Amino acid sequence: MNGAETLVKTLLASDVTVCFANPGTSEMHFVAALDTHPEMRCILCLFEGNVTGAADGFARMSGNVAGTLLHLGPGFANAWANIHNARKAQSGMVNVVGDHAGYHLKHDAPLQSDLDGVVGSISHFTRRATDASMVGRLGADAIQAARSGQIATLILQADAAWSESGATPIKSPQPIAKHRPAAARITAAAKALTRPGAAMLVGGATLFGAGAELAGQIATRTGCRLLAPFFAPRMEFGQGAVAFEALYYPEDMNAELLKDISSITLVGENPPVNFFAYPGKPSTPEAPGCTIDRLCHSDWDVLGTLQALADAAGVDGTEIVPRIGLDVPDIEVGKLTSDGIGRALARALPDGAIVVNEAVTASQGIWKAIRNPACV
């Protein structure tokens, strides 16, 4: 068994069964190993950005680790932008990036680059396999990191892939248990949410499914405002979905949204910040004197923290949660506008729809139709 086969078997043993790929010459032994394991679904993409964009989407929707296969430094660089999006969304991703054989590196081949530097600029976890015997262990460690919502990248030198490994596949250990705030912190946060001007800004798994329901119940029970980030990795829409007040892209609109808020409790989300700096304007949109309590970081146990916060707030399941109502706008006729796109999208969204915002500056007209409709 060569190093490439050991890595494929390690991925499968660890329940990583999908690999989005755009390979080249240095990855051919790994491609051959993929081809002999039909239980691994390998999806060829025509551009590296498609590889990591698809992997990001797969991880967001399934909650499972996505695998990618990329070719050298230039291939990884082409994929960098969507890895950035995946990192911000905490999508678990294992990137296998081929590199030249170790003895070939000294010749500075035409496609050689500072691969370790490019990979390290965006990956939480980076390892280089210089020998076939290392591949299984490094692969298992990469999967463990990805299961915690990290970007894990394994550089697989060609000679490590084609050489006999003398090793057996390794099943990745479970991710390290995530941190949760102390009970006293949670009790204090629950009390703070009942005060005038309080708001809770949530992210990650609190924006859909059971997490969103729990967040809505906390908001109803405490009377706080319930906020969502502008860039949400995944949100639920359609009639009956939990209604959030969403942050905006323009800094002046966020300042207006937050002007009456005196405290913001963060659960699984970063403090609000303006996208860019502007002369004479602050970097953050909250009102002067507004306190920010980072109760739970995005890489902590977000759902566990939210449940503990609900318990501390006295949530008992009788809360009437604000929900998106059926408010179908008229179709806009004439030239194409973002408002018209929003109207059309709002009419087409089914209940339980999943929407990911990638429109940025063009999205304001879209979101006012589908994100902030009348609530019932």
C-alpha positions in Angstrom: 0.0 0.0 0.0 1.5 3.3 -1.0 1.0 6.6 0.8 -1.8 7.8 -1.5 -3.8 4.6 -0.8 -3.1 4.9 2.9 -4.6 8.5 2.9 -7.7 7.5 1.0 -8.4 4.6 3.4 -7.8 7.0 6.3 -10.3 9.4 4.9 -12.9 6.6 4.5 -12.2 5.1 7.9 -12.9 8.6 9.3 -16.2 9.0 7.4 -14.9 11.5 4.9 -16.5 10.2 1.7 -16.7 13.1 -0.7 -13.7 14.7 -2.4 -13.9 17.7 -4.8 -10.9 17.7 -7.1 -8.9 19.6 -9.6 -5.7 17.5 -9.8 -2.5 17.7 -11.8 0.5 15.5 -12.5 1.8 15.5 -8.9 -1.5 14.1 -7.7 -1.9 11.2 -10.1 -1.1 8.5 -7.5 -3.8 10.0 -5.2 -6.2 10.1 -8.2 -5.5 6.4 -8.9 -6.1 5.5 -5.2 -9.4 7.4 -5.4 -10.4 5.5 -8.5 -10.0 2.2 -6.8 -12.3 3.1 -4.0 -15.8 3.7 -5.3 -17.1 4.3 -1.8 -15.2 7.6 -2.1 -17.3 10.0 -4.2 -14.8 12.1 -6.2 -16.2 15.1 -8.0 -14.1 16.7 -10.7 -14.4 20.5 -10.9 -13.1 22.6 -13.8 -11.6 25.4 -11.7 -10.0 25.3 -8.2 -12.4 28.0 -7.0 -15.2 25.7 -7.8 -13.5 22.9 -5.8 -13.4 24.9 -2.6 -16.7 26.7 -3.1 -18.4 23.3 -3.5 -16.6 21.9 -0.5 -17.7 24.9 1.6 -21.3 24.5 0.5 -21.2 20.7 1.2 -19.8 21.3 4.7 -22.4 24.0 5.5 -25.4 22.0 4.4 -24.4 18.5 5.6 -22.3 19.4 8.7 -19.8 16.8 7.5 -16.1 17.3 6.7 -15.5 18.0 3.0 -12.3 16.8 1.2 -10.6 18.6 -1.6 -7.7 17.8 -4.0 -5.6 20.6 -5.4 -2.5 21.0 -7.5 0.6 22.7 -6.1 0.8 26.3 -5.0 -0.8 27.9 -8.0 -3.8 25.6 -7.7 -4.2 26.3 -4.0 -3.9 30.0 -4.7 -6.7 29.8 -7.3 -8.8 28.2 -4.6 -7.9 30.7 -1.8 -10.9 33.0 -2.0 -13.5 30.3 -1.3 -11.3 28.8 1.4 -11.4 32.2 3.0 -15.2 32.1 2.9 -15.2 28.5 4.3 -12.9 29.7 7.1 -15.2 32.5 8.1 -18.2 30.1 8.0 -16.3 27.5 10.1 -16.8 24.9 7.4 -14.8 21.8 8.2 -12.5 21.2 5.2 -9.5 18.9 4.5 -7.4 20.0 1.6 -5.0 17.6 0.1 -2.4 19.6 -2.0 0.1 17.8 -4.1 3.7 19.0 -4.3 6.8 18.0 -6.2 8.8 15.0 -4.9 11.2 16.1 -2.2 14.4 15.6 -4.3 12.9 17.7 -7.1 12.2 20.8 -5.0 15.8 22.1 -5.2 15.4 22.5 -9.0 12.8 25.3 -8.7 10.5 23.8 -11.4 8.2 26.1 -13.3 5.1 25.6 -11.1 7.1 25.5 -7.8 6.1 28.2 -5.3 6.2 28.9 -1.5 3.4 26.3 -1.0 3.8 26.2 2.7 3.5 30.0 2.9 0.4 30.1 0.7 -1.3 27.2 2.6 -0.3 28.7 6.0 -1.9 32.0 5.2 -5.5 30.6 5.4 -5.3 27.2 7.1 -5.7 26.6 10.8 -3.9 23.3 10.5 -1.0 22.7 8.1 1.3 19.6 7.8 3.6 18.4 5.0 4.0 14.6 4.3 7.6 14.1 3.3 7.5 10.3 3.7 4.8 7.7 3.0 4.9 6.4 6.6 3.7 9.8 7.8 0.6 10.1 5.6 -2.0 8.1 7.7 -1.3 9.9 11.0 -1.1 13.4 9.4 -4.3 12.7 7.5 -6.1 11.6 10.7 -4.9 14.7 12.5 -6.1 16.9 9.7 -9.6 15.3 9.8 -9.8 15.8 13.6 -9.0 19.5 13.1 -11.6 19.8 10.3 -14.3 18.3 12.5 -13.9 21.2 14.8 -14.8 23.6 11.9 -11.2 24.3 10.9 -9.4 24.5 7.5 -6.9 21.6 7.6 -4.4 21.3 4.8 -2.1 18.3 4.1 0.7 18.9 1.6 1.3 15.5 0.0 4.7 15.3 -1.8 4.6 13.1 -4.9 7.2 10.7 -3.5 5.2 10.3 -0.3 2.2 9.4 -2.4 3.9 6.9 -4.7 6.2 5.2 -2.1 5.2 2.2 -0.1 3.9 3.4 3.3 4.4 0.3 5.5 1.5 1.7 7.5 -2.2 0.9 8.1 -5.0 3.4 7.7 -5.8 5.4 10.8 -9.3 6.4 12.0 -9.3 10.0 13.0 -10.0 10.6 16.7 -13.1 12.6 17.7 -12.7 16.4 17.9 -11.6 17.8 21.2 -14.5 18.8 23.4 -15.4 22.5 22.9 -15.4 25.1 25.6 -18.5 26.4 27.3 -18.8 29.5 29.5 -18.9 29.1 33.3 -22.3 28.9 34.8 -21.9 32.2 36.5 -21.2 33.9 33.2 -24.3 32.4 31.6 -26.5 33.4 34.6 -25.3 37.0 34.3 -25.9 37.0 30.6 -29.4 35.8 31.0 -30.1 38.6 33.5 -28.5 41.2 31.2 -30.8 40.2 28.3 -33.9 41.3 30.4 -32.6 44.9 30.7 -33.9 47.7 28.5 -32.0 48.0 25.2 -30.5 44.5 25.4 -29.9 42.5 22.2 -28.5 39.1 21.4 -26.4 38.6 18.3 -26.1 34.9 17.3 -24.4 33.0 14.6 -23.5 29.5 13.2 -26.0 26.7 14.1 -28.2 29.2 16.0 -29.5 30.6 12.7 -31.5 27.5 11.5 -33.3 24.4 12.9 -33.3 23.8 16.6 -30.7 26.5 17.3 -32.9 29.2 15.8 -35.9 28.0 17.7 -34.0 28.2 20.9 -32.6 31.7 20.1 -36.2 32.8 19.4 -37.5 31.5 22.6 -34.7 33.2 24.6 -35.5 36.5 22.9 -39.2 36.2 23.7 -38.7 35.1 27.3 -36.1 37.9 28.0 -37.6 40.6 25.8 -34.2 41.2 24.0 -33.8 42.0 20.4 -32.6 39.1 18.3 -29.9 39.9 15.7 -28.2 38.0 12.9 -25.0 38.8 11.0 -25.0 40.2 7.5 -22.9 37.2 6.2 -24.6 34.2 7.7 -23.2 30.8 6.6 -26.7 29.4 6.6 -30.1 30.7 7.5 -33.6 29.4 7.2 -36.3 31.4 5.4 -39.8 31.1 4.2 -43.1 31.3 6.1 -42.8 30.2 9.7 -39.0 30.5 10.0 -37.7 32.4 13.1 -37.5 36.1 12.4 -34.1 37.8 13.0 -33.2 41.4 12.7 -30.3 41.2 10.2 -27.3 43.5 10.2 -26.7 45.5 7.0 -23.7 46.0 4.7 -23.6 49.9 4.8 -22.2 51.2 8.0 -24.8 54.0 8.4 -27.7 51.6 8.1 -26.1 49.4 10.9 -25.6 52.5 13.1 -29.3 53.3 12.6 -30.3 49.7 13.4 -28.2 49.6 16.6 -28.7 53.2 17.9 -31.1 52.2 20.7 -29.2 49.1 21.8 -27.3 49.5 25.1 -25.8 45.9 25.3 -25.1 43.1 22.9 -24.6 39.5 24.0 -22.7 37.4 21.5 -23.5 33.7 21.1 -21.4 32.1 18.4 -20.8 35.3 16.5 -18.1 38.1 16.4 -18.8 41.7 17.5 -20.3 43.8 14.7 -17.8 45.7 12.6 -18.0 47.9 9.6 -16.7 46.3 6.4 -14.3 49.1 5.7 -12.9 52.2 7.4 -14.1 55.6 6.3 -12.6 59.1 7.2 -14.2 60.5 10.3 -16.3 57.4 11.0 -15.9 54.7 13.7 -14.9 51.1 12.8 -17.8 49.6 14.7 -21.5 50.4 14.3 -22.8 50.1 17.9 -23.8 53.3 19.7 -21.3 54.9 22.1 -21.5 53.3 25.5 -23.0 50.0 24.2 -21.4 47.1 26.0 -20.4 43.9 24.2 -20.4 40.6 26.1 -18.7 37.9 24.1 -20.4 35.1 26.0 -19.5 32.3 23.5 -16.9 32.4 20.7 -17.8 30.9 17.4 -15.5 27.9 17.9 -16.9 27.1 21.3 -19.9 24.9 22.1 -22.4 27.3 20.7 -25.6 25.1 20.9 -24.6 23.9 24.4 -24.1 27.5 25.5 -27.5 28.5 24.0 -29.3 25.7 25.8 -27.7 26.7 29.1 -28.7 30.3 28.5 -32.2 29.3 27.7 -32.3 27.3 31.0 -31.0 30.3 32.9 -33.5 32.6 31.3 -36.4 30.3 32.3 -37.4 29.2 28.8 -40.2 26.6 29.2 -41.4 26.0 25.6 -44.5 28.2 25.9 -42.8 31.2 24.3 -44.4 32.7 21.2 -41.5 33.1 18.8 -41.6 35.9 16.2 -41.7 34.3 12.7 -41.6 35.2 9.1 -45.1 35.7 7.8 -46.6 35.2 4.4 -46.1 38.6 2.8 -45.7 38.1 -0.9 -44.7 41.2 -2.7 -45.8 42.2 -6.2 -43.5 41.5 -9.1 -41.6 44.5 -10.2 -41.7 45.2 -13.9 -39.2 47.1 -16.0 -35.4 47.1 -15.8 -33.6 44.6 -13.6 -33.0 45.9 -10.1 -32.0 44.3 -6.8 -35.4 45.2 -5.4 -37.0 43.4 -8.3 -34.8 40.3 -7.7 -35.8 40.4 -4.1 -39.5 40.5 -4.9 -39.2 37.6 -7.3 -37.1 35.5 -4.9 -39.6 36.2 -2.0 -42.4 34.9 -4.2 -40.5 31.7 -5.1 -39.1 30.8 -1.6 -40.7 27.6 -0.2 -41.1 27.0 3.5 -37.8 25.9 5.1 -35.7 27.4 2.3 -32.0 27.8 3.0 -30.4 31.0 1.8 -26.7 32.0 1.8 -25.9 35.7 1.1 -23.1 36.3 -1.4 -24.5 39.4 -3.0 -22.8 42.0 -0.8 -23.3 45.5 -2.2 -26.2 44.5 -4.5 -28.1 42.7 -1.7 -29.9 45.5 0.1 -33.0 45.4 -2.2 -33.0 41.6 -2.1 -32.9 41.3 1.7 -35.6 43.8 2.5 -38.0 41.5 0.5 -37.0 38.2 2.0 -35.2 38.8 5.2 -37.3 41.4 7.0 -40.9 40.7 6.0 -43.9 41.2 8.3 -43.8 38.8 11.2 -46.7 36.9 12.7 
